[in-house]
Amino acid sequence: MFLCYMNFHSIAFENAGIGSPLFHDYLSGQEQAKVFYQFTPDWHGLEKALAARRKHPINRKALHAALTKQYGHIPLSAEVAQNIKKLLLPDTFTVTTGHQLTLGASPLFFIYKIASVIALAQQLSEKHTDCHFVPVLWLNSEDHDFEEIRHCWFQNQKFSWSPPDSPLIPCGERDLDNIHLVFDQLIQAAGHNQTLAQVWQSWKDLYIQSHNLTDATRRLVHHLFGKHGLVIIDQQDLALKKMALPVFRNELIQQLSFHTVSQTVTHLEEAGYKPQALPREINLFYSDPETGRNRILKTGDRFTVLNSRISFSLDEFDNGTDALLPYLSTNVITRPLYQESLLPDIAIIGGPSEVAYWLQYRLMFEKSNVFYPVVLMRDSFLFISRKMNHRLQKLGFSYPDLTVSPQILLNRWIEKHDKPQDFEEIKQIFSEQFQLLARIISQSDHTLQASAEAAWRSTERQIQKLEKKYHRSIRKKHELTAEQIKQIHAWCYPEGLFQERITHMLDLTNKPEQWISYVISVCNPLHATIKLLIHDT
């Protein structure tokens, strides 16, 4: 497999139909979007954020202690150990991306998010030698949507992990029963490629020695990114939740997120934008092994949990935080607040949807007195082979054409190379002749008008039949071209989804660590486009 690449080309997200109008206006600096953020997504914004960040201290000792404990059971790379230690220093800042757990580090955009924070941390470190910048992956281990994360695509096949039971617990707490079965299938799918089979085997070993899915994810991601200093944080940690106690308490008492985000949603709609996330009155959940993850409601002077008999008062919460906090979890609105109350972030990096919903939170952060960081779009890549690129050029298409449907591309190609006959013009000629005929014969006998019109309808149907046969013959004539276009499009959009959302990195390389180093080297989240990379094969 390949590891050599040519220079990349750029495709605008808007041209590819990726992202919302708010997302596009934010990246392009449109005036109507400026009210929704504090720092621009560029070097100027990062410089301002760095200066402002110093005025928002965090509990570095508690963060260091929590991370040291989280990593206590796995061998640490020197780079990660150093970065965790550096978090004690007042001039150390973080760049963070968040993601739910995954199976086998899939798909590609999971890798791109991590590579983006590493690349930006490196760029910041080179620019500000008096500071340290640590890349962070925030694991949303409390998510309950197991169905969404139990799949992995490889070699155009979907592999699913099917545990013997489905407990109503956070995904991160799931043990790894039967996990070896899906890895055995992946190893088999590698076929005669022994190098690739060995990679899957080594990953299988990491999973088997892990306690649960969070542990397995940490081990694999550390294995792949440890030498780049990536610090992984499990949000389902009582020590971290204790540090963020004001966030949880304020949410229960004041419902700040509801009031502030609702206000921003109104402003978004007035500006013509569609909100990405809608707040509830209380944006916290309670995870119970018997009833699952349910919303917390305010009922009189007590808090109740939907679909359960669980309830507690504010005094009971204050006096029993150790008992209650482990079961409390955030949602898409309060998770950013929880995260930023703990970390010395100057920037967060996410996908198009994440960028859009972070732009709803500026007021919530201000009212909560939590630092609101620079919001950046992660890097996005589209890999095609040199052979595929040659075929694309030979067909006469440009790189933005890769985002268009195969049928449209084929129609464009036929229009350019075959210049098919326009039957509308022919139909118009015949129609005019029949109208003339109808006028002539109706002058002799007006009852023949209906016969003339019937003759035209019959002729029109015959022309339409001929038109269909004509276009079928043209498509048949260009079947090879159509197949080539389909193959290129299927590579860029497997299963109808953009490559990064389904393809696995092991479909691109059998040397994942080298490949990751290359991806990091070409990452630049300050240049927000789809970067098309042409590889040798």
C-alpha positions as CSV (number, residue, x, y, z in Angstrom):
1,M,0.0,0.0,0.0
2,F,1.0,3.6,-0.5
3,L,2.6,6.2,1.6
4,C,3.6,8.8,-1.0
5,Y,1.4,11.7,-2.0
6,M,1.4,14.5,-4.4
7,N,0.4,18.1,-3.4
8,F,-3.2,18.5,-2.5
9,H,-6.0,20.5,-4.2
10,S,-8.8,22.3,-2.4
11,I,-12.6,21.9,-2.7
12,A,-14.9,24.3,-0.9
13,F,-17.2,22.8,1.6
14,E,-20.1,24.7,0.1
15,N,-19.4,23.3,-3.4
16,A,-19.5,19.8,-1.9
17,G,-22.8,20.5,-0.1
18,I,-21.2,20.1,3.3
19,G,-22.3,22.3,6.2
20,S,-25.1,24.8,6.9
21,P,-25.4,28.4,5.8
22,L,-24.3,29.5,9.3
23,F,-21.2,27.3,9.0
24,H,-20.3,28.8,5.6
25,D,-20.9,32.4,6.7
26,Y,-18.8,31.8,9.8
27,L,-15.8,30.5,7.8
28,S,-16.1,33.3,5.2
29,G,-16.4,36.0,7.9
30,Q,-19.8,37.3,6.8
31,E,-21.0,40.2,8.8
32,Q,-24.4,38.7,9.9
33,A,-22.6,35.8,11.6
34,K,-20.2,37.8,13.6
35,V,-22.5,38.3,16.6
36,F,-22.4,34.6,17.3
37,Y,-18.7,34.3,18.2
38,Q,-15.9,36.1,19.9
39,F,-12.7,35.1,18.1
40,T,-12.3,34.8,14.4
41,P,-11.2,31.4,13.1
42,D,-7.7,32.5,12.1
43,W,-4.3,33.4,13.6
44,H,-5.6,36.8,14.7
45,G,-8.4,35.2,16.6
46,L,-6.0,32.7,18.2
47,E,-3.7,35.5,19.3
48,K,-6.6,37.3,21.0
49,A,-7.8,34.1,22.6
50,L,-4.4,33.4,24.0
51,A,-4.3,36.8,25.6
52,A,-7.8,36.4,27.0
53,R,-7.3,32.8,28.2
54,R,-4.8,33.9,30.8
55,K,-7.5,35.7,32.6
56,H,-9.5,32.5,33.2
57,P,-7.5,30.2,35.5
58,I,-8.4,26.6,36.0
59,N,-7.6,24.0,38.7
60,R,-4.5,22.6,37.1
61,K,-3.5,20.4,40.0
62,A,-6.9,18.7,40.1
63,L,-6.8,18.2,36.3
64,H,-3.3,16.8,36.5
65,A,-4.3,14.4,39.3
66,A,-7.3,13.2,37.4
67,L,-5.4,12.6,34.2
68,T,-2.6,10.8,36.1
69,K,-5.2,8.4,37.5
70,Q,-6.9,7.9,34.2
71,Y,-3.6,6.8,32.6
72,G,-2.5,4.8,35.6
73,H,-3.1,1.4,34.1
74,I,-1.5,1.8,30.7
75,P,2.2,2.4,29.6
76,L,2.6,6.1,28.8
77,S,4.6,7.5,25.9
78,A,7.2,10.0,27.0
79,E,5.4,12.7,25.0
80,V,2.0,12.2,26.7
81,A,3.6,11.9,30.1
82,Q,5.4,15.2,29.4
83,N,2.3,16.9,28.2
84,I,0.3,15.8,31.3
85,K,3.0,17.2,33.5
86,K,3.1,20.5,31.5
87,L,-0.6,21.0,32.3
88,L,0.6,22.1,35.8
89,L,2.3,25.1,34.3
90,P,0.4,28.4,33.9
91,D,1.7,28.9,30.4
92,T,0.4,25.6,29.1
93,F,-2.8,25.7,27.0
94,T,-4.8,23.1,25.2
95,V,-6.4,22.5,21.8
96,T,-9.3,20.1,22.1
97,T,-11.6,18.0,19.9
98,G,-14.4,15.8,21.3
99,H,-15.8,12.6,20.0
100,Q,-17.9,9.6,21.0
101,L,-16.3,6.2,21.3
102,T,-15.6,4.3,18.1
103,L,-14.9,0.7,17.0
104,G,-11.4,0.3,15.6
105,A,-10.6,4.0,15.3
106,S,-13.2,4.4,12.5
107,P,-14.1,6.2,10.3
108,L,-11.6,8.6,8.8
109,F,-13.0,11.8,10.1
110,F,-12.3,10.6,13.7
111,I,-8.6,10.4,12.7
112,Y,-8.8,13.8,11.0
113,K,-10.2,15.5,14.1
114,I,-7.4,14.2,16.2
115,A,-4.7,15.0,13.6
116,S,-6.1,18.6,13.4
117,V,-5.7,19.3,17.1
118,I,-2.2,17.8,17.0
119,A,-1.2,19.9,14.0
120,L,-2.6,23.1,15.5
121,A,-0.8,22.5,18.8
122,Q,2.4,22.1,16.9
123,Q,1.9,25.3,14.9
124,L,1.1,27.2,18.1
125,S,4.2,25.8,19.8
126,E,6.4,26.9,16.9
127,K,4.9,30.4,17.0
128,H,4.8,30.9,20.8
129,T,8.0,29.3,22.1
130,D,7.3,30.8,25.6
131,C,4.2,28.6,25.9
132,H,3.2,25.0,25.7
133,F,0.3,23.7,23.7
134,V,-1.2,20.3,24.4
135,P,-3.5,18.4,21.9
136,V,-6.5,16.9,23.7
137,L,-9.2,14.3,22.7
138,W,-12.2,14.6,24.9
139,L,-14.0,11.2,25.0
140,N,-17.8,11.4,25.2
141,S,-17.8,8.0,27.0
142,E,-21.3,8.7,28.6
143,D,-23.1,8.5,25.3
144,H,-25.8,5.7,25.2
145,D,-26.2,5.4,21.4
146,F,-24.4,2.0,21.2
147,E,-26.2,1.2,17.9
148,E,-24.4,4.1,16.2
149,I,-20.9,3.1,17.3
150,R,-20.8,-0.7,17.1
151,H,-20.0,-0.8,13.4
152,C,-16.9,-0.5,11.4
153,W,-16.4,-0.5,7.6
154,F,-13.4,-2.1,5.9
155,Q,-12.9,-3.4,2.3
156,N,-16.4,-2.3,1.4
157,Q,-17.9,-4.5,4.1
158,K,-19.7,-3.6,7.3
159,F,-18.6,-5.3,10.4
160,S,-20.7,-5.2,13.5
161,W,-20.0,-6.0,17.1
162,S,-22.8,-7.9,18.7
163,P,-22.4,-8.3,22.5
164,P,-24.6,-11.0,24.1
165,D,-26.6,-8.4,26.0
166,S,-27.6,-4.7,25.7
167,P,-27.4,-3.2,29.2
168,L,-28.8,0.3,29.8
169,I,-25.4,1.8,30.6
170,P,-23.1,4.4,29.0
171,C,-21.2,3.1,26.0
172,G,-17.9,3.6,27.8
173,E,-18.8,1.2,30.6
174,R,-19.6,-1.7,28.3
175,D,-17.4,-4.8,28.7
176,L,-15.9,-6.4,25.7
177,D,-17.7,-9.7,25.4
178,N,-17.5,-11.1,21.9
179,I,-15.3,-8.2,20.7
180,H,-12.7,-10.8,19.5
181,L,-15.3,-12.1,17.0
182,V,-15.5,-8.9,15.0
183,F,-11.7,-8.5,15.0
184,D,-11.4,-12.1,13.7
185,Q,-13.7,-11.1,10.8
186,L,-11.6,-8.0,10.1
187,I,-8.4,-10.1,10.1
188,Q,-9.9,-12.5,7.7
189,A,-11.1,-9.6,5.5
190,A,-7.4,-8.5,5.2
191,G,-7.0,-11.6,3.0
192,H,-3.4,-12.3,1.9
193,N,-2.1,-9.0,3.1
194,Q,-0.2,-10.3,6.1
195,T,0.9,-6.8,7.1
196,L,-2.7,-5.6,7.3
197,A,-3.8,-8.7,9.1
198,Q,-1.0,-8.2,11.7
199,V,-2.3,-4.6,12.3
200,W,-5.8,-5.8,13.0
201,Q,-4.3,-8.6,15.3
202,S,-2.4,-6.0,17.3
203,W,-5.5,-3.9,17.7
204,K,-7.5,-6.9,18.7
205,D,-4.9,-7.6,21.5
206,L,-5.3,-4.1,22.8
207,Y,-9.1,-4.5,23.0
208,I,-8.8,-7.9,24.7
209,Q,-6.6,-6.6,27.5
210,S,-8.9,-3.7,28.1
211,H,-11.6,-3.4,30.9
212,N,-14.3,-1.7,28.9
213,L,-14.9,0.2,25.7
214,T,-13.5,3.5,27.1
215,D,-10.3,1.7,28.1
216,A,-10.0,0.0,24.7
217,T,-10.5,3.3,22.9
218,R,-7.9,5.0,25.0
219,R,-5.4,2.2,24.5
220,L,-5.8,2.1,20.7
221,V,-5.8,5.9,20.3
222,H,-2.8,6.2,22.5
223,H,-1.1,3.5,20.5
224,L,-1.7,5.5,17.3
225,F,-1.2,9.0,18.5
226,G,0.9,8.7,21.7
227,K,4.1,9.8,20.1
228,H,2.4,13.0,19.1
229,G,1.6,13.8,22.7
230,L,-2.2,13.5,22.4
231,V,-3.8,13.6,25.9
232,I,-7.1,11.6,26.1
233,I,-9.7,12.6,28.6
234,D,-12.6,10.4,29.7
235,Q,-15.5,12.7,30.7
236,Q,-17.1,10.0,32.8
237,D,-14.8,10.7,35.8
238,L,-16.0,11.6,39.2
239,A,-12.9,13.7,39.9
240,L,-13.6,15.8,36.8
241,K,-17.3,16.2,37.6
242,K,-16.4,17.4,41.1
243,M,-14.1,20.1,39.4
244,A,-17.1,21.1,37.3
245,L,-19.6,21.1,40.1
246,P,-20.6,24.7,39.6
247,V,-21.6,23.8,36.0
248,F,-23.9,21.0,37.2
249,R,-25.3,23.1,40.1
250,N,-26.0,26.2,38.0
251,E,-27.8,24.1,35.4
252,L,-30.1,22.7,38.1
253,I,-30.8,26.0,39.9
254,Q,-30.7,28.6,37.1
255,Q,-31.2,26.7,33.9
256,L,-28.8,29.1,32.3
257,S,-28.3,27.0,29.2
258,F,-32.0,27.0,28.4
259,H,-32.4,30.8,28.8
260,T,-29.2,31.8,27.0
261,V,-29.3,29.3,24.2
262,S,-33.0,30.0,23.6
263,Q,-32.2,33.6,23.2
264,T,-29.5,32.9,20.7
265,V,-31.8,30.5,18.8
266,T,-34.2,33.4,18.4
267,H,-31.4,35.6,17.1
268,L,-30.3,32.9,14.7
269,E,-33.7,32.5,13.3
270,E,-34.1,36.3,12.9
271,A,-30.8,36.3,10.9
272,G,-32.2,33.5,8.7
273,Y,-30.2,30.6,10.1
274,K,-31.5,27.3,11.3
275,P,-30.4,26.3,14.8
276,Q,-28.3,23.2,15.2
277,A,-29.4,22.3,18.8
278,L,-32.5,23.2,20.7
279,P,-32.2,23.4,24.5
280,R,-34.4,21.8,27.1
281,E,-35.3,23.4,30.4
282,I,-32.6,21.3,32.1
283,N,-29.9,20.0,29.9
284,L,-28.7,17.3,32.1
285,F,-29.4,13.5,32.2
286,Y,-29.4,10.8,34.8
287,S,-28.0,7.4,33.8
288,D,-29.5,4.6,35.7
289,P,-28.6,0.9,35.0
290,E,-32.3,-0.1,35.3
291,T,-34.0,2.6,33.3
292,G,-31.2,3.9,31.1
293,R,-30.4,7.6,30.4
294,N,-33.3,9.9,31.0
295,R,-33.9,13.7,31.3
296,I,-33.9,15.5,34.6
297,L,-37.0,17.6,35.2
298,K,-37.8,20.4,37.7
299,T,-40.9,19.4,39.7
300,G,-41.7,21.9,42.4
301,D,-38.8,22.1,44.7
302,R,-37.4,18.8,43.6
303,F,-35.7,17.3,40.6
304,T,-37.1,14.2,39.1
305,V,-35.8,11.7,36.5
306,L,-38.1,10.9,33.6
307,N,-39.3,7.3,33.4
308,S,-38.1,6.5,36.9
309,R,-38.9,7.1,40.6
310,I,-35.6,8.9,41.2
311,S,-35.9,12.4,42.7
312,F,-33.7,14.6,44.8
313,S,-33.8,18.1,46.3
314,L,-31.0,20.7,45.9
315,D,-29.9,20.0,49.5
316,E,-29.7,16.3,48.8
317,F,-27.6,17.1,45.7
318,D,-25.3,19.4,47.7
319,N,-24.9,16.9,50.5
320,G,-24.6,13.8,48.3
321,T,-22.6,14.8,45.4
322,D,-20.4,11.7,45.5
323,A,-23.5,9.6,45.2
324,L,-25.3,11.6,42.6
325,L,-22.6,13.0,40.3
326,P,-21.5,9.7,38.8
327,Y,-25.0,9.3,37.3
328,L,-25.3,12.8,36.0
329,S,-24.3,13.4,32.3
330,T,-24.3,16.3,30.0
331,N,-25.9,16.7,26.5
332,V,-24.8,18.5,23.3
333,I,-25.4,21.8,25.0
334,T,-23.9,21.4,28.5
335,R,-21.0,19.1,27.5
336,P,-19.0,22.0,26.0
337,L,-19.5,24.0,29.1
338,Y,-18.4,21.1,31.3
339,Q,-15.3,20.6,29.0
340,E,-14.3,24.2,28.9
341,S,-14.6,24.7,32.7
342,L,-11.9,22.2,33.2
343,L,-9.4,22.8,30.4
344,P,-7.1,25.7,29.5
345,D,-8.4,25.6,25.9
346,I,-7.7,28.4,23.5
347,A,-9.4,26.6,20.6
348,I,-11.8,23.7,20.0
349,I,-11.9,21.8,16.7
350,G,-15.0,20.0,15.4
351,G,-16.9,19.0,12.3
352,P,-19.5,21.2,10.4
353,S,-22.4,20.4,12.8
354,E,-20.2,21.0,15.9
355,V,-19.0,24.3,14.6
356,A,-22.6,25.4,14.0
357,Y,-23.8,24.4,17.5
358,W,-20.8,25.9,19.2
359,L,-21.9,29.2,17.6
360,Q,-25.1,29.0,19.7
361,Y,-23.2,29.0,23.0
362,R,-21.3,32.3,23.3
363,L,-23.9,33.9,25.5
364,M,-24.2,30.7,27.7
365,F,-20.4,30.8,28.2
366,E,-20.4,34.5,29.1
367,K,-23.2,34.2,31.6
368,S,-21.5,31.1,33.2
369,N,-18.2,33.0,33.4
370,V,-16.5,30.2,31.4
371,F,-13.9,31.0,28.7
372,Y,-15.3,30.7,25.2
373,P,-12.6,29.5,22.8
374,V,-11.8,29.9,19.1
375,V,-14.1,27.5,17.2
376,L,-12.3,25.8,14.2
377,M,-13.3,23.4,11.5
378,R,-11.3,20.1,11.5
379,D,-9.4,19.2,8.5
380,S,-11.2,17.2,5.8
381,F,-9.4,15.1,3.2
382,L,-10.4,13.2,0.1
383,F,-7.9,10.5,-1.0
384,I,-7.8,9.3,-4.6
385,S,-5.2,7.3,-6.4
386,R,-2.9,8.6,-9.1
387,K,-4.6,6.1,-11.5
388,M,-8.1,7.5,-10.5
389,N,-6.8,11.0,-10.9
390,H,-5.5,10.2,-14.4
391,R,-8.8,8.8,-15.4
392,L,-10.6,11.9,-14.0
393,Q,-8.4,14.2,-16.1
394,K,-8.8,12.0,-19.2
395,L,-12.6,12.2,-18.8
396,G,-12.2,16.0,-18.7
397,F,-13.5,16.6,-15.2
398,S,-12.1,18.9,-12.5
399,Y,-11.7,18.1,-8.8
400,P,-14.9,19.9,-7.7
401,D,-16.8,17.5,-10.1
402,L,-16.0,14.7,-7.6
403,T,-18.8,16.0,-5.4
404,V,-21.5,15.7,-8.2
405,S,-23.7,12.7,-8.7
406,P,-22.6,10.1,-11.3
407,Q,-25.7,10.7,-13.5
408,I,-25.0,14.4,-13.7
409,L,-21.4,13.8,-14.5
410,L,-22.3,11.3,-17.3
411,N,-24.9,13.7,-18.7
412,R,-22.2,16.4,-18.8
413,W,-19.8,14.1,-20.5
414,I,-22.3,13.0,-23.1
415,E,-23.3,16.6,-23.7
416,K,-19.7,17.6,-24.3
417,H,-18.6,14.6,-26.4
418,D,-21.7,13.3,-28.2
419,K,-23.8,16.4,-28.5
420,P,-27.1,14.4,-28.4
421,Q,-30.1,15.6,-30.5
422,D,-32.6,17.9,-28.7
423,F,-35.9,16.2,-29.2
424,E,-37.8,19.3,-27.9
425,E,-36.9,21.1,-31.1
426,I,-38.2,18.2,-33.2
427,K,-41.4,18.0,-31.2
428,Q,-42.0,21.7,-31.8
429,I,-41.5,21.3,-35.5
430,F,-44.0,18.4,-35.7
431,S,-46.4,20.2,-33.5
432,E,-46.4,23.3,-35.7
433,Q,-46.9,21.1,-38.8
434,F,-49.9,19.3,-37.3
435,Q,-51.4,22.6,-36.2
436,L,-51.1,23.8,-39.8
437,L,-52.6,20.5,-41.1
438,A,-55.5,20.8,-38.6
439,R,-56.3,24.4,-39.8
440,I,-56.3,23.3,-43.5
441,I,-58.5,20.3,-43.1
442,S,-60.9,21.9,-40.6
443,Q,-61.6,24.6,-43.3
444,S,-63.0,21.9,-45.5
445,D,-64.7,19.9,-42.6
446,H,-64.6,21.2,-39.0
447,T,-65.3,17.7,-37.7
448,L,-61.8,16.6,-38.8
449,Q,-60.2,18.9,-36.2
450,A,-60.5,16.2,-33.5
451,S,-59.0,13.6,-35.9
452,A,-56.0,15.9,-36.6
453,E,-55.5,16.4,-32.8
454,A,-55.7,12.6,-32.2
455,A,-53.1,12.1,-35.0
456,W,-50.8,14.5,-33.3
457,R,-51.1,12.9,-29.9
458,S,-50.4,9.5,-31.4
459,T,-47.4,10.9,-33.3
460,E,-46.1,12.7,-30.1
461,R,-46.2,9.3,-28.2
462,Q,-44.2,7.7,-31.0
463,I,-41.6,10.5,-30.9
464,Q,-41.3,10.1,-27.1
465,K,-40.8,6.4,-27.5
466,L,-38.1,7.0,-30.1
467,E,-36.5,9.6,-27.8
468,K,-36.2,7.1,-25.0
469,K,-34.7,4.5,-27.3
470,Y,-32.3,7.1,-28.6
471,H,-31.0,8.1,-25.2
472,R,-30.8,4.5,-24.1
473,S,-28.6,3.8,-27.2
474,I,-26.4,6.7,-26.3
475,R,-26.0,5.5,-22.7
476,K,-25.3,2.0,-23.9
477,K,-22.7,3.4,-26.3
478,H,-21.0,5.0,-23.3
479,E,-21.3,2.2,-20.8
480,L,-17.6,2.1,-20.2
481,T,-17.5,5.8,-19.4
482,A,-20.5,5.4,-17.1
483,E,-18.8,2.6,-15.2
484,Q,-15.6,4.6,-14.8
485,I,-17.6,7.5,-13.4
486,K,-19.5,5.2,-11.0
487,Q,-16.3,3.7,-9.8
488,I,-14.7,7.1,-9.1
489,H,-17.8,8.3,-7.3
490,A,-18.2,5.1,-5.3
491,W,-14.7,5.6,-4.0
492,C,-15.4,9.2,-3.0
493,Y,-18.9,8.4,-1.7
494,P,-19.0,4.8,-0.5
495,E,-22.5,3.8,0.4
496,G,-23.6,7.2,-0.7
497,L,-21.7,8.9,2.1
498,F,-18.7,11.2,1.8
499,Q,-15.5,9.1,2.0
500,E,-14.4,10.4,5.5
501,R,-17.7,9.3,7.1
502,I,-17.4,5.6,6.3
503,T,-13.9,4.6,4.9
504,H,-11.4,3.2,7.3
505,M,-7.8,4.3,7.3
506,L,-6.7,0.7,6.8
507,D,-8.4,0.9,3.4
508,L,-5.7,3.5,2.5
509,T,-2.6,2.1,4.2
510,N,-1.2,-0.9,6.0
511,K,1.2,1.3,7.9
512,P,-1.3,3.4,10.0
513,E,1.2,5.2,12.2
514,Q,3.3,6.4,9.2
515,W,0.1,7.4,7.4
516,I,-1.1,9.3,10.5
517,S,2.2,11.2,10.7
518,Y,1.7,12.2,7.1
519,V,-1.9,13.4,7.6
520,I,-0.8,15.5,10.6
521,S,2.0,17.0,8.5
522,V,-0.5,18.3,5.9
523,C,-3.3,19.3,8.4
524,N,-4.1,23.0,8.7
525,P,-7.5,23.7,10.4
526,L,-6.9,27.4,9.7
527,H,-7.4,26.6,6.0
528,A,-10.9,25.2,6.1
529,T,-11.5,23.3,2.8
530,I,-11.7,19.8,1.7
531,K,-8.1,18.9,0.8
532,L,-7.9,16.4,-2.1
533,L,-4.8,14.2,-1.9
534,I,-3.5,12.1,-4.8
535,H,-1.5,9.1,-3.7
536,D,0.8,6.7,-5.5
537,T,-0.4,3.2,-5.9
